[in-house]
Amino acid sequence: TLKEIENMMNEVEFAHFSENCEKVDRFDLDTFVKLFVNHRPVFGIGRPHIEKAFNTLFVDAKKNQPLDKVPREQFLQELASEGEPLMNQELGDLLDKLVGKPNIKEALGENIWPETFAKDILSFEEVEEDEDDEEGDYDPAYQEDNPNSTFAQDVIPEENIN
């Protein structure tokens, strides 16, 4: 939402304000990764979304069907030419942060499958909804004003990446 975007912008802008009374107007890749980790939705984009994106971007023109696997060179060409270009150096930096391998050939392999990209590169896990945890269940222990509440202990803190 716009409020979330505003909060992220303020987080970056005032990150060092208490130290030097200066606002930040630019940030580096490390700061971007921190923002992503701290502000990403817990549940939102998953393997099905990645597969749909692959099926949209990578189509066999002769068969008009999505490719089962995407050759690395075609994948790199898409990253460099569609939307905001992502060049090899930037991709290497991202892959180093994601999988600890800055070498694109080593990190991606010859071919890329949507499932393995989501699992091995983005570290997405398949999450199944708990059938017993129905929406709308009421648990009085989670009332914020309840003195016996465990609400504050159950809040998941933001990850601190240094």
DSSP file (Angstrom, degrees, kcal/mol; ACC not computed):
  #  RESIDUE AA STRUCTURE BP1 BP2  ACC     N-H-->O    O-->H-N    N-H-->O    O-->H-N    TCO  KAPPA ALPHA  PHI   PSI    X-CA   Y-CA   Z-CA
    1    1 A T     >        0   0    0      0, 0.0     4,-2.0     0, 0.0     5,-0.2   0.000 360.0 360.0 360.0 168.7    0.0    0.0    0.0
    2    2 A L  H  >  +     0   0    0      1,-0.2     4,-2.5     2,-0.2     5,-0.1   0.857 360.0  55.4 -64.4 -34.8    1.0    3.6   -0.2
    3    3 A K  H  > S+     0   0    0      2,-0.2     4,-2.4     1,-0.2    -1,-0.2   0.906 107.1  49.7 -65.1 -41.0    1.4    3.8    3.5
    4    4 A E  H  > S+     0   0    0      2,-0.2     4,-2.2     1,-0.2    -2,-0.2   0.895 110.9  49.6 -64.5 -39.8    3.8    0.9    3.5
    5    5 A I  H  X S+     0   0    0     -4,-2.0     4,-2.6     2,-0.2    -2,-0.2   0.925 110.5  50.3 -63.6 -44.2    5.8    2.5    0.7
    6    6 A E  H  X S+     0   0    0     -4,-2.5     4,-2.4     1,-0.2    -2,-0.2   0.906 109.6  51.3 -60.6 -41.8    5.9    5.8    2.7
    7    7 A N  H  X S+     0   0    0     -4,-2.4     4,-2.3     2,-0.2    -1,-0.2   0.907 110.9  47.7 -62.3 -42.1    7.1    3.9    5.8
    8    8 A M  H  X S+     0   0    0     -4,-2.2     4,-2.1     2,-0.2    -2,-0.2   0.915 111.2  50.7 -65.5 -42.1    9.9    2.3    3.8
    9    9 A M  H  X S+     0   0    0     -4,-2.6     4,-3.0     1,-0.2    -2,-0.2   0.910 111.8  47.7 -62.3 -41.4   11.0    5.6    2.3
   10   10 A N  H  X S+     0   0    0     -4,-2.4     4,-2.6     2,-0.2    -1,-0.2   0.888 107.6  56.4 -65.8 -38.8   11.1    7.2    5.7
   11   11 A E  H  < S+     0   0    0     -4,-2.3    -1,-0.2    -5,-0.2    -2,-0.2   0.915 114.9  38.0 -58.9 -43.1   13.1    4.2    7.1
   12   12 A V  H >< S+     0   0    0     -4,-2.1     3,-1.3     2,-0.2     4,-0.3   0.937 115.7  52.3 -72.2 -47.2   15.7    4.8    4.4
   13   13 A E  H 3< S+     0   0    0     -4,-3.0    11,-2.3     1,-0.3     3,-0.3   0.855 120.1  32.7 -60.1 -38.0   15.6    8.6    4.5
   14   14 A F  T >< S+     0   0    0     -4,-2.6     3,-0.8     9,-0.2     4,-0.5   0.162  82.6 114.5-107.1  18.6   16.1    8.9    8.3
   15   15 A A  T <  S+     0   0    0     -3,-1.3    -1,-0.2     1,-0.2    -2,-0.1   0.843  93.7  20.8 -58.6 -36.9   18.3    5.8    8.8
   16   16 A H  T >> S+     0   0    0     -4,-0.3     4,-2.1     6,-0.3     3,-0.8   0.189  90.9 110.5-118.3  14.9   21.3    7.9    9.9
   17   17 A F  H <> S+     0   0    0     -3,-0.8     4,-2.5     1,-0.3    -2,-0.1   0.873  77.3  52.7 -61.8 -39.3   19.5   11.1   11.0
   18   18 A S  H 34 S+     0   0    0     -4,-0.5    -1,-0.3     1,-0.2    -2,-0.1   0.751 112.2  47.7 -69.6 -21.6   20.2   10.6   14.7
   19   19 A E  H <4 S+     0   0    0     -3,-0.8    -2,-0.2     3,-0.1    -1,-0.2   0.892 136.6   0.5 -84.0 -43.5   23.9   10.2   13.9
   20   20 A N  H  < S-     0   0    0     -4,-2.1    -3,-0.2     2,-0.2    -2,-0.2   0.311  87.6-118.1-134.5   8.8   24.6   13.1   11.6
   21   21 A C  S  < S+     0   0    0     -4,-2.5     2,-0.4    -5,-0.4    -4,-0.2   0.765  75.1 124.0  56.9  27.9   21.3   15.1   11.2
   22   22 A E        -     0   0    0     -6,-0.4    -6,-0.3    -8,-0.0     2,-0.2  -0.938  57.9-131.2-120.0 143.4   21.4   14.3    7.5
   23   23 A K        -     0   0    0     -2,-0.4     2,-0.5    -3,-0.1    -9,-0.2  -0.590  20.0-127.1 -86.5 152.6   18.7   12.6    5.4
   24   24 A V        +     0   0    0    -11,-2.3    -9,-0.1    -2,-0.2     3,-0.1  -0.863  27.5 173.5-100.0 131.1   19.6    9.8    3.0
   25   25 A D        +     0   0    0     -2,-0.5     2,-0.3     1,-0.1    -1,-0.1   0.436  67.5  38.9-115.4  -2.1   18.5   10.2   -0.6
   26   26 A R        -     0   0    0    -14,-0.1     2,-0.3   -13,-0.1    -1,-0.1  -0.977  63.7-169.3-141.1 153.6   20.2    7.1   -2.1
   27   27 A F        -     0   0    0     -2,-0.3     2,-0.1    -3,-0.1   -15,-0.0  -0.973  15.6-124.5-144.1 161.8   20.8    3.6   -0.9
   28   28 A D     >  -     0   0    0     -2,-0.3     4,-1.9     1,-0.0     5,-0.1  -0.296  38.5 -91.2 -98.2-179.5   22.9    0.6   -1.9
   29   29 A L  H  > S+     0   0    0      1,-0.2     4,-2.6     2,-0.2     5,-0.2   0.873 122.8  57.2 -62.1 -39.8   22.0   -3.0   -2.7
   30   30 A D  H  > S+     0   0    0      1,-0.2     4,-2.2     2,-0.2    -1,-0.2   0.913 107.8  47.6 -59.0 -43.1   22.6   -4.1    0.9
   31   31 A T  H  > S+     0   0    0      2,-0.2     4,-2.5     1,-0.2    -1,-0.2   0.890 110.5  52.5 -65.2 -39.4   20.0   -1.6    2.1
   32   32 A F  H  X S+     0   0    0     -4,-1.9     4,-2.7     2,-0.2    -2,-0.2   0.925 109.0  49.0 -61.6 -44.7   17.5   -2.8   -0.6
   33   33 A V  H  X S+     0   0    0     -4,-2.6     4,-2.7     2,-0.2     5,-0.2   0.909 110.6  51.3 -62.6 -41.6   17.9   -6.4    0.5
   34   34 A K  H  X S+     0   0    0     -4,-2.2     4,-2.8     2,-0.2     5,-0.2   0.927 110.8  48.4 -60.2 -45.0   17.3   -5.4    4.2
   35   35 A L  H  X S+     0   0    0     -4,-2.5     4,-2.0     2,-0.2    -2,-0.2   0.921 111.8  49.9 -60.6 -43.8   14.2   -3.5    3.1
   36   36 A F  H  X S+     0   0    0     -4,-2.7     4,-1.6     1,-0.2    -2,-0.2   0.941 114.1  43.9 -60.8 -48.3   13.0   -6.5    1.1
   37   37 A V  H  < S+     0   0    0     -4,-2.7    -2,-0.2     1,-0.2    -1,-0.2   0.911 118.2  43.9 -65.1 -42.5   13.6   -8.9    4.0
   38   38 A N  H  < S+     0   0    0     -4,-2.8    -1,-0.2    -5,-0.2    -2,-0.2   0.739 125.5  30.5 -76.5 -22.7   12.0   -6.6    6.6
   39   39 A H  H  < S+     0   0    0     -4,-2.0    -2,-0.2    -5,-0.2    -1,-0.2   0.400  85.5 117.5-120.2   1.8    9.0   -5.5    4.6
   40   40 A R  S  < S-     0   0    0     -4,-1.6     2,-0.1    -5,-0.2     3,-0.0  -0.358  74.8 -98.5 -68.4 152.0    8.2   -8.5    2.3
   41   41 A P        -     0   0    0      0, 0.0     3,-0.2     0, 0.0     4,-0.2  -0.465  22.3-136.7 -68.4 142.6    4.8  -10.1    2.8
   42   42 A V  S    S+     0   0    0      1,-0.3     2,-0.5    -2,-0.1    -2,-0.0   0.948  97.3  17.9 -64.3 -47.4    4.9  -13.2    4.9
   43   43 A F  S    S+     0   0    0      1,-0.1    -1,-0.3    -3,-0.0     3,-0.1  -0.995  96.8  91.0-122.9 128.0    2.6  -15.0    2.5
   44   44 A G  S    S+     0   0    0     -2,-0.5     2,-0.5     1,-0.3     5,-0.1  -0.163  73.9  42.2-172.4 -84.1    2.2  -13.5   -0.9
   45   45 A I        +     0   0    0     -4,-0.2    -1,-0.3     4,-0.1     2,-0.2  -0.751  69.0 160.2 -90.1 129.7    4.3  -14.5   -3.7
   46   46 A G    >>  -     0   0    0     -2,-0.5     4,-1.8    -3,-0.1     3,-0.7  -0.678  56.1 -70.7-134.1-171.3    4.9  -18.2   -4.0
   47   47 A R  H 3> S+     0   0    0      1,-0.2     4,-2.8    -2,-0.2     5,-0.2   0.876 125.6  57.4 -55.2 -42.0    6.0  -20.9   -6.4
   48   48 A P  H 3> S+     0   0    0      0, 0.0     4,-2.2     0, 0.0    -1,-0.2   0.879 106.8  49.9 -59.3 -35.1    2.7  -20.7   -8.4
   49   49 A H  H <> S+     0   0    0     -3,-0.7     4,-2.2     2,-0.2    -2,-0.2   0.894 111.0  48.5 -68.6 -39.7    3.4  -17.0   -9.0
   50   50 A I  H  X S+     0   0    0     -4,-1.8     4,-2.6     2,-0.2    -1,-0.2   0.922 111.8  49.6 -65.2 -43.8    6.9  -17.7  -10.2
   51   51 A E  H  X S+     0   0    0     -4,-2.8     4,-2.7     1,-0.2    -2,-0.2   0.908 110.3  50.4 -62.5 -41.7    5.7  -20.4  -12.5
   52   52 A K  H  X S+     0   0    0     -4,-2.2     4,-1.7    -5,-0.2    -1,-0.2   0.909 110.5  49.9 -62.8 -41.8    3.0  -18.2  -13.9
   53   53 A A  H  X S+     0   0    0     -4,-2.2     4,-2.5     2,-0.2     5,-0.2   0.925 111.8  47.9 -62.8 -44.6    5.7  -15.4  -14.6
   54   54 A F  H  X S+     0   0    0     -4,-2.6     4,-2.9     1,-0.2    13,-0.3   0.923 110.7  51.7 -60.6 -44.1    8.0  -18.0  -16.3
   55   55 A N  H  < S+     0   0    0     -4,-2.7    -1,-0.2     1,-0.2    -2,-0.2   0.800 113.1  45.8 -64.8 -28.5    5.0  -19.2  -18.4
   56   56 A T  H  < S+     0   0    0     -4,-1.7    -1,-0.2    -5,-0.2    -2,-0.2   0.894 120.0  37.6 -78.3 -42.7    4.2  -15.7  -19.4
   57   57 A L  H  < S+     0   0    0     -4,-2.5     2,-0.8     1,-0.2    -2,-0.2   0.848 114.4  51.9 -79.1 -36.1    7.8  -14.6  -20.3
   58   58 A F     <  +     0   0    0     -4,-2.9     9,-2.5    -5,-0.2     2,-0.4  -0.823  67.7 158.5-116.4  96.3    9.2  -17.8  -21.8
   59   59 A V  E     -A   66   0A   0     -2,-0.8     2,-0.8     7,-0.3     3,-0.1  -0.934  45.1-122.0-120.4 137.6    7.1  -19.2  -24.6
   60   60 A D  E  >> -A   65   0A   0      5,-3.6     4,-2.2    -2,-0.4     5,-1.0  -0.701  24.7-155.1 -74.4 110.1    8.0  -21.5  -27.4
   61   61 A A  T  45S+     0   0    0     -2,-0.8    -1,-0.2     1,-0.2     0, 0.0   0.832  89.0  51.8 -61.1 -35.2    7.1  -19.4  -30.4
   62   62 A K  T  45S+     0   0    0      1,-0.2    -1,-0.2    -3,-0.1    -2,-0.0   0.906 123.3  27.6 -69.5 -41.6    6.6  -22.4  -32.7
   63   63 A K  T  45S-     0   0    0      2,-0.2    -2,-0.2    -3,-0.1    -1,-0.2   0.561  95.5-134.7 -96.2 -10.4    4.3  -24.2  -30.4
   64   64 A N  T  <5 +     0   0    0     -4,-2.2    -3,-0.2     1,-0.2    -2,-0.0   0.879  66.4 123.9  52.5  40.5    2.8  -21.2  -28.6
   65   65 A Q  E   <S-A   60   0A   0     -5,-1.0    -5,-3.6     0, 0.0    -1,-0.2  -0.928  71.1 -96.3-126.0 149.6    3.4  -23.1  -25.4
   66   66 A P  E     -A   59   0A   0      0, 0.0    -7,-0.3     0, 0.0     2,-0.2  -0.363  46.2-107.7 -62.0 145.7    5.3  -22.2  -22.2
   67   67 A L        -     0   0    0     -9,-2.5     3,-0.1   -13,-0.3    -9,-0.1  -0.534  14.1-145.4 -73.6 139.6    8.8  -23.6  -22.1
   68   68 A D  S    S+     0   0    0      1,-0.2     2,-0.3    -2,-0.2    -1,-0.1   0.887  89.3  13.8 -69.5 -39.1    9.4  -26.5  -19.6
   69   69 A K  S    S-     0   0    0     44,-0.1    -1,-0.2    45,-0.1    44,-0.2  -0.974  76.3-136.7-136.3 150.4   12.9  -25.2  -19.0
   70   70 A V  E     -B  112   0B   0     42,-2.9    42,-2.6    -2,-0.3     2,-0.0  -0.926  22.1-123.0-112.1 122.6   14.5  -21.9  -19.9
   71   71 A P  E >>  -B  111   0B   0      0, 0.0     4,-2.3     0, 0.0     3,-0.5  -0.387  24.8-122.4 -60.1 139.4   18.0  -21.8  -21.4
   72   72 A R  H 3> S+     0   0    0     38,-3.1     4,-2.8     1,-0.2     5,-0.2   0.875 110.5  54.4 -52.3 -43.8   20.3  -19.6  -19.2
   73   73 A E  H 3> S+     0   0    0     37,-0.3     4,-2.1     1,-0.2    -1,-0.2   0.880 109.0  47.8 -62.9 -37.9   21.2  -17.3  -22.1
   74   74 A Q  H <> S+     0   0    0     -3,-0.5     4,-2.1     2,-0.2    -1,-0.2   0.900 111.5  51.2 -67.6 -40.3   17.5  -16.7  -22.9
   75   75 A F  H  X S+     0   0    0     -4,-2.3     4,-2.1     2,-0.2    -2,-0.2   0.928 111.3  47.3 -59.9 -46.9   16.8  -16.0  -19.2
   76   76 A L  H  X S+     0   0    0     -4,-2.8     4,-1.9     1,-0.2    -1,-0.2   0.875 109.1  54.6 -64.1 -38.2   19.7  -13.5  -19.1
   77   77 A Q  H  X S+     0   0    0     -4,-2.1     4,-1.3    -5,-0.2    -1,-0.2   0.907 108.2  49.2 -62.3 -42.3   18.5  -11.8  -22.3
   78   78 A E  H  X S+     0   0    0     -4,-2.1     4,-2.7     1,-0.2     3,-0.4   0.924 110.5  50.3 -62.4 -44.6   15.1  -11.3  -20.7
   79   79 A L  H  < S+     0   0    0     -4,-2.1     7,-2.6     1,-0.2    -1,-0.2   0.852 114.2  45.1 -62.8 -33.8   16.6   -9.8  -17.5
   80   80 A A  H  < S+     0   0    0     -4,-1.9    -1,-0.2     5,-0.3    -2,-0.2   0.693 124.2  31.1 -83.0 -19.3   18.8   -7.4  -19.6
   81   81 A S  H  < S+     0   0    0     -4,-1.3     2,-0.4    -3,-0.4    -2,-0.2   0.682 101.5  74.8-117.2 -21.1   16.0   -6.3  -22.0
   82   82 A E  S  < S-     0   0    0     -4,-2.7     4,-0.1    -5,-0.2    -1,-0.0  -0.774 104.0 -28.3-100.1 140.1   12.6   -6.4  -20.2
   83   83 A G  S    S+     0   0    0     -2,-0.4    -4,-0.0     2,-0.1     3,-0.0  -0.306 128.7   0.2  62.2-141.1   11.6   -3.8  -17.7
   84   84 A E  S    S-     0   0    0      1,-0.1    -2,-0.1     2,-0.0    -3,-0.1  -0.736  94.4-112.4 -81.0 119.3   14.5   -2.2  -15.8
   85   85 A P        -     0   0    0      0, 0.0     2,-0.6     0, 0.0    -5,-0.3  -0.228  25.4-158.6 -59.1 134.9   17.6   -3.9  -17.2
   86   86 A L        -     0   0    0     -7,-2.6    -5,-0.1   -10,-0.2    -4,-0.1  -0.948  16.0-155.9-113.8 108.6   19.4   -6.2  -14.9
   87   87 A M     >  -     0   0    0     -2,-0.6     4,-2.6     1,-0.1     5,-0.2  -0.328  29.0-100.8 -85.6 167.4   23.0   -6.6  -16.1
   88   88 A N  H  > S+     0   0    0      1,-0.2     4,-2.8     2,-0.2     5,-0.2   0.849 119.0  53.2 -58.2 -40.2   25.3   -9.5  -15.4
   89   89 A Q  H  > S+     0   0    0      2,-0.2     4,-2.0     1,-0.2    -1,-0.2   0.938 112.6  44.3 -62.3 -46.1   27.3   -7.6  -12.7
   90   90 A E  H  > S+     0   0    0      2,-0.2     4,-2.4     1,-0.2    -2,-0.2   0.914 113.6  50.8 -63.8 -42.7   24.2   -6.8  -10.8
   91   91 A L  H  X S+     0   0    0     -4,-2.6     4,-3.0     1,-0.2     5,-0.2   0.907 108.3  52.6 -62.1 -41.7   22.8  -10.3  -11.2
   92   92 A G  H  X S+     0   0    0     -4,-2.8     4,-2.1    -5,-0.2    -1,-0.2   0.903 109.2  49.6 -59.5 -41.8   26.1  -11.7   -9.9
   93   93 A D  H  X S+     0   0    0     -4,-2.0     4,-1.8     2,-0.2    -2,-0.2   0.915 113.1  46.7 -62.9 -43.4   25.9   -9.5   -6.8
   94   94 A L  H  X S+     0   0    0     -4,-2.4     4,-2.7     2,-0.2    -2,-0.2   0.925 111.8  49.7 -65.2 -44.8   22.3  -10.6   -6.2
   95   95 A L  H  X>S+     0   0    0     -4,-3.0     4,-3.1     1,-0.2     6,-1.1   0.868 107.8  55.0 -63.2 -35.6   23.1  -14.3   -6.8
   96   96 A D  H  X5S+     0   0    0     -4,-2.1     4,-1.1     4,-0.3    -1,-0.2   0.918 112.5  42.8 -62.0 -42.6   26.0  -14.0   -4.3
   97   97 A K  H  <5S+     0   0    0     -4,-1.8    -2,-0.2     2,-0.2    -1,-0.2   0.874 120.4  42.1 -71.0 -36.9   23.6  -12.7   -1.7
   98   98 A L  H  <5S+     0   0    0     -4,-2.7    -2,-0.2    -5,-0.1    -3,-0.2   0.918 138.2   3.8 -78.5 -44.6   20.9  -15.2   -2.5
   99   99 A V  H  <5S-     0   0    0     -4,-3.1    -3,-0.2    -5,-0.2    -2,-0.2   0.382  94.9-111.0-126.7   1.6   22.8  -18.4   -2.9
  100  100 A G  S  <<S+     0   0    0     -4,-1.1    -4,-0.3    -5,-0.8    -3,-0.1   0.717  85.5 108.8  75.3  19.9   26.4  -17.5   -2.1
  101  101 A K        -     0   0    0     -6,-1.1    -2,-0.1     1,-0.1    -1,-0.1  -0.908  40.8-179.5-131.8 104.7   27.6  -18.0   -5.8
  102  102 A P        +     0   0    0      0, 0.0     2,-0.6     0, 0.0    -6,-0.2   0.686  61.2  95.7 -76.4 -16.3   28.4  -14.8   -7.7
  103  103 A N     >  -     0   0    0      1,-0.2     4,-2.8    -8,-0.1     5,-0.2  -0.656  66.2-154.6 -78.1 116.2   29.2  -16.8  -10.8
  104  104 A I  H  > S+     0   0    0     -2,-0.6     4,-2.8     1,-0.2     5,-0.5   0.900  91.8  50.5 -60.3 -44.9   26.1  -16.8  -13.0
  105  105 A K  H  > S+     0   0    0      1,-0.2     4,-1.9     2,-0.2    -1,-0.2   0.906 114.8  44.0 -61.5 -41.2   26.8  -20.0  -14.8
  106  106 A E  H  4 S+     0   0    0      2,-0.2    -2,-0.2     1,-0.2    -1,-0.2   0.900 117.3  44.8 -69.8 -41.3   27.5  -21.8  -11.5
  107  107 A A  H  < S+     0   0    0     -4,-2.8    -2,-0.2     1,-0.1    -1,-0.2   0.873 126.0  27.9 -72.7 -37.8   24.5  -20.4   -9.7
  108  108 A L  H  < S-     0   0    0     -4,-2.8    -3,-0.2    -5,-0.2    -2,-0.2   0.762  91.7-151.5 -98.8 -27.7   21.9  -20.9  -12.5
  109  109 A G     <  -     0   0    0     -4,-1.9    -1,-0.1    -5,-0.5   -37,-0.1  -0.226  45.1 -58.9  78.4-178.1   23.2  -23.9  -14.5
  110  110 A E  S    S+     0   0    0      1,-0.1   -38,-3.1   -39,-0.1     2,-0.3   0.889 122.1  25.1 -68.9 -41.1   22.5  -24.4  -18.2
  111  111 A N  E     -B   71   0B   0    -40,-0.3     2,-0.5    -3,-0.1    -1,-0.1  -0.898  69.7-145.5-127.7 154.4   18.7  -24.4  -17.9
  112  112 A I  E     -B   70   0B   0    -42,-2.6   -42,-2.9    -2,-0.3    -3,-0.1  -0.981   7.7-164.6-125.3 127.5   16.3  -22.9  -15.4
  113  113 A W     >  -     0   0    0     -2,-0.5     4,-2.5   -44,-0.2     5,-0.2  -0.868  27.1-126.4-105.7 142.9   13.0  -24.4  -14.3
  114  114 A P  H  > S+     0   0    0      0, 0.0     4,-2.5     0, 0.0     5,-0.2   0.899 109.0  51.0 -55.5 -42.3   10.5  -22.3  -12.5
  115  115 A E  H  > S+     0   0    0      1,-0.2     4,-2.3     2,-0.2     5,-0.2   0.924 113.4  43.0 -63.6 -45.2   10.2  -24.7   -9.6
  116  116 A T  H  >>S+     0   0    0      2,-0.2     4,-2.9     1,-0.2     5,-0.8   0.840 111.9  54.8 -72.8 -31.2   14.0  -24.9   -9.0
  117  117 A F  I  X>S+     0   0    0     -4,-2.5     5,-2.2     3,-0.2     4,-1.2   0.947 112.2  43.7 -62.9 -47.3   14.3  -21.1   -9.5
  118  118 A A  I  <5S+     0   0    0     -4,-2.5     6,-3.2    -5,-0.2    -2,-0.2   0.913 124.4  35.1 -63.6 -43.0   11.7  -20.5   -6.8
  119  119 A K  I  <5S+     0   0    0     -4,-2.3     4,-0.3     4,-0.2    -2,-0.2   0.953 128.0  29.8 -78.7 -51.9   13.2  -23.1   -4.4
  120  120 A D  I  <5S+     0   0    0     -4,-2.9    -3,-0.2    -5,-0.2    -2,-0.1   0.817 130.8  29.3 -86.1 -32.2   16.9  -23.0   -5.0
  121  121 A I  I  <<S+     0   0    0     -4,-1.2    -3,-0.2    -5,-0.8    -4,-0.1   0.901 132.6  29.1 -93.7 -51.2   17.5  -19.3   -5.9
  122  122 A L  S   <S-     0   0    0     -5,-2.2    -3,-0.2    -6,-0.1    -4,-0.1   0.583  96.4-133.1 -87.5  -9.9   14.7  -17.4   -4.1
  123  123 A S        +     0   0    0     -6,-0.3     2,-0.3    -4,-0.3    -4,-0.2   0.827  42.4 167.6  60.6  35.0   14.5  -20.0   -1.2
  124  124 A F        -     0   0    0     -6,-3.2     2,-0.4    -7,-0.2    -1,-0.2  -0.602  20.4-153.6 -76.5 139.8   10.7  -20.1   -1.4
  125  125 A E        -     0   0    0     -2,-0.3     2,-0.5     0, 0.0   -78,-0.2  -0.874  21.6-110.0-112.2 148.9    9.2  -23.0    0.5
  126  126 A E        -     0   0    0     -2,-0.4     2,-0.5   -80,-0.1   -80,-0.0  -0.660  36.6-161.9 -76.2 125.4    5.9  -24.6   -0.2
  127  127 A V        -     0   0    0     -2,-0.5     2,-0.4     2,-0.0    -3,-0.0  -0.946   5.2-160.3-115.8 126.0    3.4  -23.7    2.5
  128  128 A E        -     0   0    0     -2,-0.5     2,-0.2     1,-0.0    -2,-0.0  -0.863  25.1-116.9-102.9 138.2    0.3  -25.6    3.1
  129  129 A E        -     0   0    0     -2,-0.4     2,-0.6     1,-0.1     3,-0.0  -0.492  28.0-116.0 -73.1 141.3   -2.5  -24.0    5.0
  130  130 A D    >   -     0   0    0     -2,-0.2     3,-0.8     1,-0.2    -1,-0.1  -0.677  18.4-154.2 -78.7 118.7   -3.4  -25.6    8.3
  131  131 A E  T 3  S+     0   0    0     -2,-0.6    -1,-0.2     1,-0.2    -2,-0.0   0.795  93.1  56.0 -66.5 -27.7   -6.9  -26.9    8.0
  132  132 A D  T 3  S+     0   0    0      1,-0.2     2,-1.5     2,-0.1    -1,-0.2   0.737  90.9  77.4 -75.4 -22.1   -7.5  -26.7   11.8
  133  133 A D  S <  S-     0   0    0     -3,-0.8     2,-0.2     3,-0.0    -1,-0.2  -0.621  72.0-176.1 -90.9  79.9   -6.5  -23.0   11.8
  134  134 A E    >   -     0   0    0     -2,-1.5     3,-1.6     1,-0.1     2,-0.1  -0.530  30.9-106.5 -82.2 143.6   -9.8  -21.6   10.5
  135  135 A E  T 3  S+     0   0    0      1,-0.2    -1,-0.1    -2,-0.2     3,-0.1  -0.420 104.6  33.3 -65.2 138.6  -10.1  -17.9    9.9
  136  136 A G  T 3  S+     0   0    0      1,-0.3    -1,-0.2    -2,-0.1     2,-0.0   0.325  77.6 144.4  97.4  -8.4  -12.2  -16.2   12.4
  137  137 A D    <   -     0   0    0     -3,-1.6     2,-0.5     1,-0.1    -1,-0.3  -0.393  42.2-140.1 -62.0 141.4  -11.3  -18.4   15.4
  138  138 A Y        -     0   0    0     -3,-0.1    -1,-0.1    -2,-0.0     3,-0.1  -0.916  21.1-178.5-111.6 129.4  -11.1  -16.4   18.6
  139  139 A D    >   -     0   0    0     -2,-0.5     3,-2.1     1,-0.1     4,-0.1  -0.951  15.5-158.6-126.1 109.4   -8.4  -16.9   21.2
  140  140 A P  G >  S+     0   0    0      0, 0.0     3,-1.6     0, 0.0     6,-0.1   0.724  87.8  72.8 -62.6 -19.8   -8.8  -14.6   24.2
  141  141 A A  G 3  S+     0   0    0      1,-0.3     9,-1.7     8,-0.1    10,-0.6   0.697  91.4  59.8 -65.9 -16.6   -5.1  -15.2   25.0
  142  142 A Y  G <  S+     0   0    0     -3,-2.1     2,-0.3     7,-0.2    -1,-0.3   0.320  72.8 120.8 -96.8   9.1   -4.3  -12.9   22.1
  143  143 A Q    X   -     0   0    0     -3,-1.6     3,-1.0     1,-0.2     8,-0.3  -0.579  60.0-143.4 -70.9 130.6   -6.1   -9.9   23.4
  144  144 A E  T 3  S+     0   0    0     -2,-0.3    -1,-0.2     1,-0.2     8,-0.1   0.839  98.7  47.1 -64.9 -32.6   -3.7   -7.0   23.7
  145  145 A D  T 3  S+     0   0    0      3,-0.0    -1,-0.2    -3,-0.0    -2,-0.1   0.416  85.3 108.0 -92.8   3.8   -5.3   -5.7   26.9
  146  146 A N    X   -     0   0    0     -3,-1.0     3,-1.9     1,-0.1     5,-0.2  -0.701  64.2-147.0 -80.5 122.5   -5.5   -9.1   28.6
  147  147 A P  T 3  S+     0   0    0      0, 0.0    -1,-0.1     0, 0.0    -6,-0.0   0.763 101.0  49.7 -63.9 -22.8   -2.9   -9.3   31.4
  148  148 A N  T 3  S+     0   0    0      2,-0.0    -2,-0.0    -3,-0.0    -3,-0.0   0.311  87.9 129.0 -93.6   8.3   -2.5  -13.0   30.8
  149  149 A S    <   -     0   0    0     -3,-1.9    -7,-0.2    -6,-0.1     3,-0.1  -0.299  48.2-162.9 -68.2 145.1   -2.0  -12.4   27.1
  150  150 A T     >  +     0   0    0     -9,-1.7     4,-1.3     1,-0.1     3,-0.4   0.156  60.2 114.4-104.5  14.5    0.9  -13.8   25.2
  151  151 A F  H >> S+     0   0    0    -10,-0.6     3,-0.7    -8,-0.3     4,-0.6   0.907  73.6  47.4 -54.2 -50.1    0.3  -11.4   22.4
  152  152 A A  H >4 S+     0   0    0      1,-0.3     3,-0.5     2,-0.2    -1,-0.2   0.822 111.3  51.8 -65.2 -30.6    3.6   -9.4   22.8
  153  153 A Q  H 34 S+     0   0    0     -3,-0.4    -1,-0.3     1,-0.2    -2,-0.2   0.732 106.3  55.3 -77.2 -20.5    5.6  -12.6   22.9
  154  154 A D  H << S+     0   0    0     -4,-1.3     2,-0.3    -3,-0.7    -1,-0.2   0.519  78.0 111.6 -91.8  -5.2    4.1  -13.9   19.7
  155  155 A V    <<  -     0   0    0     -4,-0.6    -3,-0.0    -3,-0.5    -4,-0.0  -0.517  69.7-129.8 -69.3 131.8    5.0  -10.9   17.6
  156  156 A I        -     0   0    0     -2,-0.3    -2,-0.1     1,-0.0    -1,-0.1  -0.739  23.4-135.4 -84.8 119.1    7.6  -11.9   15.0
  157  157 A P        -     0   0    0      0, 0.0     2,-0.1     0, 0.0     3,-0.1  -0.356  25.5 -97.6 -72.7 154.9   10.4   -9.4   15.1
  158  158 A E        -     0   0    0      1,-0.1     2,-0.2    -2,-0.0  -120,-0.1  -0.414  44.8-104.6 -66.3 146.1   11.9   -8.0   11.9
  159  159 A E        -     0   0    0   -122,-0.2     2,-0.7  -125,-0.1    -1,-0.1  -0.508  27.1-143.9 -72.2 140.5   15.0   -9.7   10.8
  160  160 A N        -     0   0    0     -2,-0.2     2,-0.6    -3,-0.1    -1,-0.1  -0.917  18.7-173.5-108.8 109.2   18.2   -7.7   11.5
  161  161 A I              0   0    0     -2,-0.7  -127,-0.1     1,-0.1  -124,-0.0  -0.894 360.0 360.0-105.8 124.8   20.7   -8.3    8.7
  162  162 A N              0   0    0     -2,-0.6    -1,-0.1  -128,-0.0  -132,-0.0   0.375 360.0 360.0-115.8 360.0   24.1   -6.8    9.1
